[in-house]
């Protein structure tokens, strides 16, 4: 394994770093002001994001997550889009950089969840018509999307539990069910929902589910409310919605893949999503560590700088060690995904999903502690970053599910 950056990655790191310094970080207070503007349309994406997208696209920093293997040439002929042909190993340090300003940089580069996973899903499993109608405008940043799987009335850690029904009726499918924490679905620019439900409850457990494309404005789709995360509405990317589907009819052609293939498609989607979350989370950790170091060097308590306190130095050293350990495992996972495929990297994907959010949570917690009252206030990004990162221990599968799967695989070697 060689984790040295090749020439292309090095060049993109330099270009993206300059973009972050020149455009993204200065835009952070602008984002905060626009989100607080009482005249803003509820849940809409602030204008500064569109401005950053134009700047990113002009610099070839667009759809960096999306590889050329999907065979979708860019009709605009712009550099960097729709797919830059990067490997997971090449994309890892770029995603980490975007994590340093996680509310702005990923959407600015059209590399934000859940759209990234939805685009990969459509590219891999969508029909030519589905790609043209939904994937193309997503790649162009013209619309947003959402992935509707989690439900409030069942333990969604086990995706076979879902109760939403997708029933065939002639040339249509009829969708009935209730979903929540559907990221991005409050956003007025969200035009399509990928909905997972059961088409055949009598089938084998992992063949009961299917996925269909449901326009957000389809009759019977009721967006009930925006869900908060530790009190935060997460308006910057369009919020998390609770949605009721009541006799929603869509053409049979809106089925993704085949009936009974929904569970397998979900797993194919979640693998890349998990590593992208972890890549960005490393950037969050680096930002938190930087803020901690600046804070403890500038504050004096009991007659000396906080940076001179042994316990604070222990935090700093431990944070650096945890970041380096987590990054190496992420890079190994990316390398395996490139060389042996997602299935071959299954153990490592689960491992990083366990390790990285917990490590970053610890680092953020110490950053909050070092900042005192400021750490829990709105004057630093730490409280919101902690809330967002804490959800990663639930999103895309809770820690306990991944540990259970890993333990079973390990035990199987010795049976």
C-alpha positions as CSV (number, residue, x, y, z in Angstrom):
1,X,0.0,0.0,0.0
2,X,1.3,3.4,-1.0
3,X,-0.6,6.3,0.5
4,X,1.6,9.0,-1.0
5,X,-0.4,11.5,-3.0
6,X,0.1,11.2,-6.7
7,X,0.6,14.3,-8.9
8,X,-3.1,14.7,-9.7
9,X,-4.2,14.5,-6.1
10,X,-1.5,17.0,-5.0
11,X,-2.6,19.4,-7.6
12,X,-6.2,19.2,-6.6
13,X,-5.3,19.5,-2.9
14,X,-3.6,22.8,-3.7
15,X,-6.5,24.0,-5.8
16,X,-9.1,23.1,-3.2
17,X,-7.0,24.5,-0.3
18,X,-6.8,27.9,-2.2
19,X,-10.6,27.7,-2.9
20,X,-11.3,27.1,0.8
21,X,-9.1,30.0,1.9
22,X,-10.3,32.4,-0.7
23,X,-14.0,31.6,-0.8
24,X,-15.3,29.1,1.7
25,X,-14.0,30.2,5.1
26,X,-14.7,33.9,4.4
27,X,-18.3,32.9,3.5
28,X,-19.0,31.2,6.9
29,X,-20.3,34.4,8.6
30,X,-22.2,35.2,5.4
31,X,-24.0,31.8,5.7
32,X,-24.8,32.5,9.3
33,X,-26.3,35.9,8.5
34,X,-28.4,34.5,5.6
35,X,-29.7,31.6,7.7
36,X,-30.8,34.2,10.3
37,X,-32.5,36.5,7.7
38,X,-36.2,36.6,8.6
39,X,-37.1,37.2,5.0
40,X,-35.5,34.0,3.8
41,X,-37.9,31.3,2.4
42,X,-38.1,28.6,5.1
43,X,-35.7,25.7,4.5
44,X,-34.3,27.2,1.3
45,X,-30.6,27.0,0.6
46,X,-28.9,30.4,1.3
47,X,-27.7,32.3,-1.8
48,X,-24.1,32.2,-0.7
49,X,-24.1,28.4,-1.5
50,X,-25.1,29.1,-5.1
51,X,-22.3,31.7,-5.4
52,X,-19.7,29.3,-4.1
53,X,-21.0,26.6,-6.5
54,X,-20.4,28.9,-9.4
55,X,-16.9,29.6,-8.2
56,X,-16.1,25.9,-7.6
57,X,-17.4,24.8,-11.0
58,X,-15.4,27.5,-12.8
59,X,-12.3,26.1,-11.1
60,X,-13.0,22.4,-11.9
61,X,-13.9,21.6,-8.3
62,X,-17.3,20.0,-9.1
63,X,-18.6,16.5,-8.4
64,X,-15.2,15.3,-7.2
65,X,-16.8,12.2,-5.6
66,X,-18.3,11.1,-8.9
67,X,-16.0,9.0,-11.1
68,X,-15.9,8.7,-14.9
69,X,-16.7,4.9,-14.7
70,X,-20.3,5.8,-14.8
71,X,-20.0,6.8,-18.4
72,X,-21.9,10.1,-18.3
73,X,-20.1,12.7,-20.3
74,X,-20.6,16.3,-19.2
75,X,-22.8,18.2,-21.7
76,X,-21.3,21.5,-20.5
77,X,-17.7,20.4,-21.3
78,X,-16.5,22.0,-18.1
79,X,-13.4,20.7,-16.3
80,X,-14.1,18.5,-13.3
81,X,-17.7,17.5,-14.2
82,X,-19.7,15.5,-13.9
83,X,-17.0,13.0,-13.0
84,X,-13.4,13.7,-12.3
85,X,-12.3,10.1,-12.5
86,X,-10.8,10.1,-9.1
87,X,-10.3,7.0,-7.1
88,X,-11.5,6.7,-3.5
89,X,-7.9,7.1,-2.3
90,X,-7.5,10.3,-4.4
91,X,-10.8,11.7,-3.2
92,X,-10.1,11.0,0.6
93,X,-7.9,14.1,1.3
94,X,-10.2,16.3,-0.8
95,X,-13.3,15.2,1.2
96,X,-11.3,15.8,4.4
97,X,-10.6,19.3,3.4
98,X,-14.3,20.0,2.8
99,X,-15.0,18.7,6.3
100,X,-13.1,21.7,7.7
101,X,-16.1,23.8,6.7
102,X,-18.7,21.0,6.5
103,X,-21.7,23.2,6.3
104,X,-20.5,25.0,3.2
105,X,-17.7,23.2,1.3
106,X,-19.5,19.9,0.4
107,X,-22.6,21.6,-1.1
108,X,-20.3,24.2,-2.8
109,X,-18.6,21.3,-4.7
110,X,-21.9,19.4,-5.2
111,X,-20.4,16.7,-2.9
112,X,-23.0,16.8,-0.1
113,X,-25.1,14.0,1.3
114,X,-27.7,12.7,0.5
115,X,-27.3,13.8,-3.1
116,X,-23.9,12.1,-3.5
117,X,-25.3,8.7,-2.5
118,X,-28.4,9.2,-4.6
119,X,-26.4,10.1,-7.7
120,X,-24.2,7.0,-7.3
121,X,-27.3,4.9,-6.8
122,X,-29.0,6.3,-10.0
123,X,-25.8,5.9,-11.9
124,X,-25.4,2.3,-10.9
125,X,-29.0,1.1,-10.9
126,X,-31.1,3.7,-12.6
127,X,-32.6,3.2,-16.1
128,X,-31.5,5.5,-18.9
129,X,-34.7,7.4,-18.6
130,X,-34.3,7.8,-14.8
131,X,-30.7,8.9,-15.3
132,X,-31.8,11.6,-17.8
133,X,-34.7,12.9,-15.8
134,X,-33.1,12.9,-12.3
135,X,-29.4,12.1,-12.4
136,X,-28.5,14.7,-15.0
137,X,-30.0,17.7,-13.1
138,X,-28.5,16.4,-9.8
139,X,-25.1,16.3,-11.4
140,X,-25.7,19.8,-12.7
141,X,-26.7,21.1,-9.3
142,X,-30.1,22.2,-10.6
143,X,-32.1,20.1,-8.1
144,X,-31.7,18.4,-4.8
145,X,-32.9,14.9,-3.6
146,X,-33.6,12.8,-0.5
147,X,-33.4,9.2,0.5
148,X,-36.4,8.0,2.4
149,X,-35.7,4.8,4.4
150,X,-35.8,5.5,8.1
151,X,-39.2,5.1,9.9
152,X,-40.4,6.3,13.3
153,X,-42.4,3.3,14.3
154,X,-39.8,0.5,13.8
155,X,-36.2,-0.1,14.8
156,X,-34.6,1.2,11.6
157,X,-31.2,-0.2,12.6
158,X,-32.7,-3.3,10.9
159,X,-33.8,-2.2,7.5
160,X,-35.9,-5.3,7.0
161,X,-38.3,-3.9,9.6
162,X,-39.6,-1.1,7.4
163,X,-43.4,-1.1,7.0
164,X,-43.9,1.3,4.1
165,X,-45.8,-0.5,1.4
166,X,-45.1,-0.2,-2.4
167,X,-47.8,-2.1,-4.2
168,X,-48.2,-2.7,-7.9
169,X,-51.5,-1.6,-9.4
170,X,-51.5,-2.0,-13.2
171,X,-48.9,0.4,-14.7
172,X,-48.4,2.1,-11.4
173,X,-47.0,1.6,-7.9
174,X,-48.9,2.9,-4.9
175,X,-46.9,4.0,-1.9
176,X,-48.2,4.2,1.7
177,X,-46.1,4.8,4.8
178,X,-44.4,7.2,7.1
179,X,-40.7,8.2,7.1
180,X,-38.7,10.6,9.2
181,X,-35.2,12.2,9.4
182,X,-35.3,12.3,5.6
183,X,-32.3,14.6,5.0
184,X,-32.8,17.5,2.6
185,X,-36.5,16.9,2.1
186,X,-37.6,20.2,3.6
187,X,-35.6,22.1,0.9
188,X,-37.8,23.6,-1.8
189,X,-35.2,22.5,-4.3
190,X,-35.7,18.9,-3.4
191,X,-37.6,17.5,-6.4
192,X,-37.3,13.7,-5.9
193,X,-37.4,11.2,-3.1
194,X,-35.9,7.7,-3.4
195,X,-38.3,5.7,-1.2
196,X,-37.7,2.2,0.2
197,X,-40.6,0.0,1.0
198,X,-42.0,-3.5,0.9
199,X,-43.3,-4.9,-2.4
200,X,-43.6,-8.5,-1.1
201,X,-43.9,-9.0,2.7
202,X,-44.1,-12.8,2.1
203,X,-40.7,-13.0,0.4
204,X,-37.4,-13.9,2.1
205,X,-36.4,-11.2,4.6
206,X,-33.9,-9.4,2.3
207,X,-36.0,-9.7,-0.9
208,X,-39.1,-8.0,0.4
209,X,-38.0,-4.4,-0.2
210,X,-37.9,-2.3,-3.4
211,X,-37.1,1.3,-4.2
212,X,-39.1,3.8,-6.3
213,X,-38.6,7.4,-7.4
214,X,-41.3,9.6,-6.0
215,X,-41.5,13.3,-7.0
216,X,-41.7,15.4,-3.9
217,X,-44.7,17.2,-5.3
218,X,-46.6,14.0,-6.1
219,X,-50.2,13.9,-4.8
220,X,-50.3,12.2,-1.5
221,X,-46.8,13.2,-0.4
222,X,-47.3,15.2,2.8
223,X,-44.2,16.8,4.4
224,X,-45.4,17.0,8.1
225,X,-42.5,18.8,9.8
226,X,-38.8,19.5,9.9
227,X,-37.0,17.3,12.5
228,X,-34.4,18.9,14.8
229,X,-31.0,17.3,15.7
230,X,-30.1,18.1,19.3
231,X,-32.2,21.3,18.9
232,X,-30.6,22.3,15.6
233,X,-32.9,22.5,12.6
234,X,-30.0,21.9,10.2
235,X,-31.4,24.4,7.7
236,X,-28.2,24.9,5.9
237,X,-28.8,21.8,3.7
238,X,-32.5,21.7,3.7
239,X,-33.4,20.1,6.9
240,X,-34.6,16.6,7.9
241,X,-38.3,15.9,7.2
242,X,-41.0,13.7,8.5
243,X,-43.1,12.6,5.5
244,X,-46.4,10.8,5.2
245,X,-47.1,8.9,1.9
246,X,-50.9,8.4,1.4
247,X,-51.8,6.4,-1.7
248,X,-49.0,8.1,-3.7
249,X,-49.1,6.8,-7.3
250,X,-46.0,6.7,-9.5
251,X,-45.4,5.1,-12.9
252,X,-44.1,1.5,-12.8
253,X,-41.1,2.8,-14.7
254,X,-40.1,4.7,-11.5
255,X,-39.0,1.4,-9.9
256,X,-35.2,1.3,-9.4
257,X,-33.7,-1.9,-10.5
258,X,-36.0,-4.9,-9.9
259,X,-38.7,-5.8,-7.4
260,X,-37.0,-7.3,-4.3
261,X,-33.7,-5.6,-5.0
262,X,-34.2,-2.7,-2.6
263,X,-32.1,-4.1,0.3
264,X,-29.1,-4.9,-1.9
265,X,-29.3,-1.4,-3.5
266,X,-29.4,0.2,-0.1
267,X,-26.3,-1.6,0.9
268,X,-24.5,-0.6,-2.3
269,X,-25.5,3.0,-1.6
270,X,-24.5,3.0,2.0
271,X,-20.9,1.7,1.6
272,X,-19.5,4.8,-0.3
273,X,-21.7,7.0,1.9
274,X,-20.1,5.7,5.0
275,X,-16.6,6.4,3.9
276,X,-17.5,9.8,2.6
277,X,-18.9,10.7,6.0
278,X,-15.7,9.5,7.7
279,X,-13.5,11.4,5.3
280,X,-15.3,14.6,6.0
281,X,-15.3,13.9,9.8
282,X,-11.5,13.9,9.8
283,X,-11.7,17.5,8.5
284,X,-14.0,18.3,11.4
285,X,-11.5,16.8,13.8
286,X,-8.7,18.9,12.3
287,X,-10.7,22.0,12.6
288,X,-11.6,21.2,16.2
289,X,-8.0,20.6,17.1
290,X,-6.9,23.8,15.5
291,X,-9.5,25.8,17.4
292,X,-8.5,24.1,20.6
293,X,-4.8,24.9,20.1
294,X,-5.6,28.5,19.3
295,X,-7.9,28.8,22.3
296,X,-5.5,27.3,24.9
297,X,-2.6,29.4,23.7
298,X,-4.7,32.6,24.2
299,X,-6.3,32.0,27.6
300,X,-4.7,32.3,31.0
301,X,-6.0,30.5,34.1
302,X,-4.4,30.3,37.5
303,X,-1.4,32.4,36.4
304,X,-0.4,30.5,33.3
305,X,-1.7,29.7,29.8
306,X,-4.1,26.9,29.5
307,X,-1.6,25.4,27.0
308,X,0.8,24.8,29.9
309,X,-1.6,22.7,31.8
310,X,-0.7,19.0,31.7
311,X,-4.3,17.8,31.2
312,X,-4.7,20.1,28.2
313,X,-1.4,18.9,26.6
314,X,-2.7,15.3,27.1
315,X,-5.9,16.3,25.1
316,X,-3.8,17.8,22.3
317,X,-1.5,14.8,22.0
318,X,-4.4,12.3,22.2
319,X,-6.3,14.2,19.6
320,X,-3.4,14.1,17.2
321,X,-2.9,10.3,17.7
322,X,-6.6,9.6,17.2
323,X,-6.7,11.6,14.0
324,X,-3.7,9.9,12.6
325,X,-5.0,6.4,13.5
326,X,-8.4,7.1,12.0
327,X,-7.0,8.6,8.8
328,X,-4.8,5.6,8.2
329,X,-7.7,3.3,8.5
330,X,-9.8,5.5,6.2
331,X,-7.0,5.5,3.6
332,X,-6.6,1.7,3.8
333,X,-10.4,1.3,3.4
334,X,-10.3,3.7,0.3
335,X,-7.4,1.7,-1.2
336,X,-9.3,-1.6,-0.7
337,X,-12.5,-0.2,-2.2
338,X,-10.4,0.8,-5.3
339,X,-8.5,-2.5,-5.6
340,X,-10.9,-5.2,-4.4
341,X,-14.3,-3.4,-4.4
342,X,-16.7,-2.4,-1.8
343,X,-17.5,-6.0,-0.9
344,X,-13.9,-6.8,-0.3
345,X,-13.6,-3.8,1.9
346,X,-16.7,-4.6,4.0
347,X,-14.8,-5.2,7.2
348,X,-12.9,-2.0,6.9
349,X,-15.9,0.1,6.0
350,X,-17.7,-1.1,9.1
351,X,-14.5,-0.5,11.2
352,X,-14.1,3.2,10.1
353,X,-17.8,3.8,10.7
354,X,-17.3,2.6,14.3
355,X,-14.0,4.3,14.9
356,X,-14.1,7.7,13.2
357,X,-17.3,9.3,14.6
358,X,-16.3,8.2,18.1
359,X,-12.8,9.6,17.8
360,X,-14.1,12.9,16.3
361,X,-16.8,13.1,19.1
362,X,-14.0,12.8,21.7
363,X,-11.9,15.5,20.0
364,X,-14.9,17.8,19.7
365,X,-15.8,17.2,23.4
366,X,-12.3,18.3,24.5
367,X,-12.5,21.3,22.2
368,X,-15.8,22.3,23.9
369,X,-14.2,21.8,27.3
370,X,-11.2,24.0,26.3
371,X,-13.5,26.8,25.2
372,X,-15.6,26.7,28.3
373,X,-18.9,28.6,27.9
374,X,-17.9,29.7,24.4
375,X,-17.8,26.0,23.4
376,X,-21.5,25.5,24.0
377,X,-22.5,28.9,22.5
378,X,-23.3,30.0,19.0
379,X,-20.1,32.0,18.8
380,X,-18.0,29.0,17.8
381,X,-19.0,26.1,15.4
382,X,-18.2,23.5,18.0
383,X,-21.6,22.8,19.5
384,X,-23.2,22.4,16.1
385,X,-20.3,20.3,14.8
386,X,-20.7,18.0,17.9
387,X,-24.4,17.6,17.3
388,X,-23.9,16.8,13.7
389,X,-21.1,14.4,14.3
390,X,-22.9,12.6,17.1
391,X,-25.6,11.6,14.6
392,X,-23.1,9.7,12.6
393,X,-23.0,7.1,15.3
394,X,-26.7,6.4,14.2
395,X,-26.8,7.3,10.6
396,X,-26.0,4.6,8.0
397,X,-26.2,2.0,10.7
398,X,-25.6,2.4,14.5
399,X,-22.3,1.4,16.1
400,X,-23.8,-1.6,17.7
401,X,-25.0,-3.1,14.4
402,X,-21.6,-2.7,12.8
403,X,-19.9,-4.2,15.8
404,X,-22.3,-7.2,15.8
405,X,-21.5,-7.8,12.1
406,X,-17.8,-7.4,12.6
407,X,-17.8,-9.8,15.6
408,X,-19.7,-12.4,13.7
409,X,-17.3,-12.3,10.8
410,X,-14.3,-12.5,13.2
411,X,-15.8,-15.5,15.1
412,X,-16.6,-17.3,11.9
413,X,-12.9,-17.6,11.1
414,X,-12.4,-19.9,14.1
415,X,-15.5,-22.1,13.7
